[in-house]
Amino acid sequence: MSEQGLLIVLSGPSGVGKGTVRKALFDQEDNQFEYSISMTTRDKRVGEVDGVDYFFRTREEFEKLIEEGRMLEYAEYVGNYYGTPLDYVEETRNSGKDVFLEIEVQGAMKVKEKVPDGVFIFLTPPDFSELKSRIINRGTDDLSVINERMTVAKAEIEMMRHYDYAVVNDQVDLAVDRIKKIIESEHYRVDHVIDRYENMLEEM
Ligand code: 5GP
């Protein structure tokens, strides 16, 4: 019997580079993880593709899925909904594959309540002035959105204590390597493999 796949949650403050690190991880040829594509009500940015970057939906469509209990988690972030569709996560884990979420901190805390055995990784900035310039230089948002993102980022950093691991994003390739090592060792946790060994013992 194969174990259930891990649920890996990468989170961290706004502007820390979660998306960049996640993309670099998934660009690797030996990548073994399944990315859970999020749903959002925000507008598509230039170059983004529905069903690849996000499932872009209306508020009505999103709220219907919430009512039907079909979101693992969702959060309202800077005026839009973002969330993780439940079915894909369950099906993928049940098939023995690891599912990878890249989400903001409110959503990550909701996942932790529902799936306490998930692997919660907090991506941290090497220093705060860099975080500020990343938020400003993103260039896709107006000043009020930038200010709101900064306020949110400060509160978000406080959330680190609730995570299992903190990974510094000083260099994208280093952050990716650190995350891969964490996940590799999570596979050796007794909690993760105990069912298989118990089955073997029964058969002995
Ligand atoms: P952006 O609008 O820049 O693509 O994303 C804004 C924030 O939403 C990022 O911090 C990103 O990690 C987060 N996010 C993306 N997908 C989800 C999701 O499914 N759930 C939650 N809670 N946050 C998400």
Residues whose N, C-alpha, C, O or C-beta is under 5 A from the ligand:
A	BS01	5GP	K18 S38 M39 Y74 A75 Y82 G83 T84 E102 I103 E104 G107
